[in-house]
Amino acid sequence: MRLAIDLGGTNLRIAQVENGICLCKKSVPCKATEEAEVVIAQLSQLIEEMMLPEVDGIGIGVPSIVDATRGIVYHVANIPSWKEVHLKEILEKEYNVAVAVNNDCNCFTLGVSLYGEGRNYADLVGITLGTGVGAGIMVDRHLYSGRYAGAGEIGLLPYLDSDFEHYCSSPFFSRHHTTGAQLADRALKGEPEALALWNEFGSHLGQLMKAVLYAYSPQAIVLGGGISPAFPFFEQAMWQAMGDFPYRLILEKVKVIPSLLQEANLLGASALLK
């Protein structure tokens, strides 16, 4: 059995995972504005509540760059005090079990590759659409993290007057004084303005998809995050924007799939330990 942790600036989530199944889960609001030691203490309390004698390792996904070998996290998004935290060393010393740490989007991608929509694809890119745009890369069924788990930060590639994240995640909706969830509700009612905004979003996302094809040429791109359930509203516009991709064979073969896998991040975190 493993403990899997998804560390975010909003919530801290933990689960007991065995054979690809989350047996028990807990989520608490993260004390993200507190000092580093306070957040570490909160994390330790969660671990102690979930620790069992049969737990033989802890896997953790964090929204930051990571020295995955040494388990050091740097400049964690939305937790300002976590500038350099030797998380693996701290937790292994405290709990005497193996600890593995990686980027949270890498955990999502590993989770869908092993247990979800990516199981049939050796070469895969996972993309999370939410507060920002995150991505992870599987090459020949192995997670490719790059140095400091920084590979796949495609959301920060320059695009128009900003970057892809500005147009393919929450900021897109904020500029129109709404949220993805609110816009999906309106689109379900057939509101023309909402449907038009989803088409605009899909057009931007299609440009991001082309960047993924140029960079990685995967067999499949699996979408996760809070915006991905609205896939039917932006799918057509996305494919239309991808239509001028010059390598027709690649475009015709690639699959773009919204993930329905529950707790992909936690399942992926649990699989960080071999």
C-alpha positions in Angstrom: 0.0 0.0 0.0 1.1 3.5 -0.8 0.1 6.9 0.5 -0.5 9.4 -2.4 -0.5 13.1 -1.9 -1.7 15.9 -4.2 -0.3 19.2 -2.8 -2.0 22.3 -4.1 -2.2 25.9 -3.0 -6.0 25.5 -2.4 -6.2 21.9 -1.0 -4.0 19.2 0.4 -5.3 15.8 -0.7 -4.2 12.4 0.5 -5.2 8.8 -0.3 -4.4 5.2 0.6 -3.8 3.5 -2.7 -3.5 -0.2 -3.4 -3.6 -1.9 -6.8 -4.6 1.3 -8.6 -7.5 1.9 -6.3 -7.9 4.8 -3.8 -9.2 3.1 -0.7 -9.5 6.1 1.5 -9.2 9.8 0.8 -9.1 13.0 2.7 -8.9 16.7 1.6 -8.2 19.7 3.7 -7.7 23.4 2.8 -4.0 24.1 2.5 -2.5 26.7 4.9 -0.7 28.1 1.8 -0.1 31.6 3.2 1.6 30.3 6.3 5.3 29.7 6.9 6.9 26.7 5.3 7.0 24.8 8.6 3.3 25.2 9.2 2.5 23.7 5.8 4.9 20.8 6.5 3.3 20.2 9.8 -0.2 20.1 8.2 1.1 17.6 5.7 2.7 15.5 8.4 -0.6 15.5 10.4 -2.5 14.2 7.3 0.1 11.5 6.8 -0.1 10.4 10.4 -3.9 10.1 10.1 -3.6 7.9 7.1 -0.5 5.9 7.9 -0.9 2.1 8.4 1.7 -0.6 9.1 1.3 -1.9 5.5 2.2 1.5 3.9 5.6 1.1 2.3 6.0 4.4 0.5 4.7 7.9 -0.1 4.3 9.5 -3.5 3.7 13.3 -3.8 2.7 15.6 -6.7 3.5 19.3 -6.3 2.8 22.3 -8.6 6.4 23.3 -9.0 9.8 22.3 -10.4 11.3 19.4 -8.6 14.7 17.7 -8.1 13.0 14.3 -8.4 16.2 12.4 -7.5 16.7 14.2 -4.2 13.0 15.1 -3.6 13.6 18.8 -3.3 10.7 21.1 -4.4 11.3 24.7 -5.5 9.1 27.7 -5.7 5.8 25.9 -5.2 2.9 27.7 -7.0 0.5 29.4 -4.6 2.6 28.4 -1.5 5.0 31.4 -1.3 7.0 30.1 1.7 8.0 26.9 -0.1 11.0 28.3 -2.0 13.2 25.2 -1.4 11.9 22.3 0.7 13.8 19.0 1.0 10.5 17.1 1.2 11.9 13.6 0.5 14.5 13.9 3.2 12.1 15.4 5.8 9.4 12.7 5.3 11.8 9.7 5.0 13.4 10.7 8.2 10.1 11.1 10.0 8.3 8.0 8.6 11.1 5.6 7.6 9.5 4.7 4.2 10.5 5.5 0.7 9.3 8.9 -0.6 9.1 10.1 -4.2 8.2 13.6 -5.4 7.4 14.9 -8.8 5.4 17.6 -10.6 1.7 17.3 -10.2 1.0 17.3 -14.0 3.5 14.5 -14.4 1.5 12.6 -11.8 -1.7 13.2 -13.7 -0.1 11.9 -16.9 1.4 8.9 -15.2 -2.0 8.1 -13.7 -3.9 8.2 -17.0 -1.1 6.3 -18.7 -1.3 3.4 -16.1 -4.9 3.4 -15.1 -6.9 5.6 -17.5 -7.4 6.7 -21.1 -3.7 6.5 -21.9 -3.3 2.8 -21.2 -3.3 1.9 -24.9 -0.7 4.5 -25.9 3.1 4.3 -25.5 3.7 7.9 -26.5 1.3 10.3 -24.7 1.0 13.9 -23.6 -1.3 14.7 -20.7 -2.5 18.2 -20.4 -4.4 19.7 -17.4 -6.7 22.7 -18.1 -7.6 24.5 -15.0 -6.2 27.5 -13.1 -3.3 27.2 -15.6 -2.1 24.8 -18.2 0.1 21.9 -17.1 1.5 19.0 -19.1 3.3 15.7 -18.7 5.1 13.5 -21.3 5.2 9.7 -21.6 7.8 8.4 -24.1 7.7 4.6 -24.7 5.6 4.2 -21.6 8.2 6.0 -19.4 7.6 9.4 -17.8 9.9 12.0 -19.2 10.4 14.8 -16.7 13.5 16.6 -18.0 15.7 18.4 -15.6 14.0 19.5 -12.4 10.7 18.0 -13.7 10.4 21.0 -16.0 9.7 19.3 -19.3 6.3 20.0 -20.8 5.7 23.5 -19.6 3.9 24.3 -22.9 1.4 26.6 -21.2 4.1 29.2 -20.9 5.1 29.2 -24.5 4.6 32.6 -26.1 1.2 33.0 -27.8 -0.4 36.1 -29.3 0.2 39.0 -26.7 0.9 36.6 -23.8 1.2 32.9 -23.5 -1.0 29.8 -24.1 -1.9 29.7 -20.4 -3.5 33.1 -20.8 -5.8 31.8 -23.5 -6.3 28.1 -22.6 -7.1 28.1 -18.9 -9.0 30.1 -16.2 -7.7 33.6 -17.3 -9.6 33.2 -20.6 -12.9 33.0 -18.7 -12.0 35.6 -16.1 -11.5 38.1 -18.9 -15.1 37.5 -19.8 -16.3 37.8 -16.2 -17.3 34.1 -15.9 -15.8 30.7 -15.0 -15.6 27.5 -17.0 -18.3 25.9 -14.9 -20.7 28.8 -15.3 -20.0 29.0 -19.1 -20.7 25.2 -19.4 -24.0 25.6 -17.6 -25.0 28.4 -20.0 -23.9 26.4 -23.0 -26.0 23.5 -21.9 -29.0 25.8 -22.1 -28.0 26.7 -25.6 -27.1 30.4 -25.0 -25.4 31.7 -28.2 -22.9 33.9 -26.4 -21.7 31.0 -24.2 -21.4 28.7 -27.2 -19.5 31.4 -29.1 -17.0 31.8 -26.2 -16.4 28.0 -26.1 -15.7 28.1 -29.8 -13.2 30.9 -29.2 -11.6 28.9 -26.4 -11.4 25.8 -28.6 -9.7 27.8 -31.4 -7.0 28.9 -28.9 -6.6 25.3 -27.6 -6.3 24.0 -31.1 -3.2 26.2 -31.5 -1.8 24.7 -28.3 -2.5 21.2 -29.6 -0.5 22.0 -32.8 2.4 23.1 -30.6 2.2 19.7 -28.8 2.2 17.9 -32.1 5.2 19.8 -33.4 7.2 19.2 -30.2 6.2 15.6 -29.3 4.1 14.0 -32.0 2.4 11.7 -29.5 -0.1 9.0 -30.2 -2.6 10.6 -27.9 -3.2 13.8 -25.9 -5.3 13.2 -22.8 -7.0 16.3 -21.2 -7.6 16.7 -17.5 -8.3 19.5 -15.1 -11.5 21.4 -14.3 -12.2 22.6 -17.8 -11.9 19.3 -19.6 -15.4 18.1 -18.8 -16.7 20.8 -21.2 -14.8 19.1 -24.0 -18.0 18.7 -26.2 -18.4 22.4 -26.3 -14.9 23.2 -27.6 -13.9 20.0 -29.4 -15.1 21.0 -32.9 -13.5 24.4 -32.8 -10.2 22.8 -31.5 -10.1 20.4 -34.4 -10.9 23.1 -36.9 -8.0 25.2 -35.6 -5.7 22.1 -35.9 -6.8 21.6 -39.5 -3.8 23.5 -41.1 -1.2 21.3 -39.3 1.1 20.4 -42.2 1.9 16.8 -41.4 -1.4 15.1 -42.3 -0.6 11.6 -41.2 0.3 12.8 -37.7 -2.9 14.9 -37.5 -5.1 12.1 -38.7 -3.6 9.5 -36.3 -3.5 11.5 -33.1 -6.3 11.0 -30.5 -7.4 13.8 -28.2 -9.3 12.4 -25.3 -10.8 14.0 -22.2 -10.1 11.9 -19.1 -12.8 10.5 -16.9 -10.4 8.9 -14.5 -11.1 9.9 -11.0 -8.1 10.9 -8.9 -5.6 10.5 -11.7 -3.1 12.8 -9.8 -3.2 10.6 -6.7 -2.9 7.4 -8.7 0.0 8.8 -10.6 1.7 10.0 -7.4 1.4 6.5 -5.9 3.1 5.1 -9.0 6.1 7.3 -8.6 7.6 4.6 -6.4 8.8 1.6 -8.4 
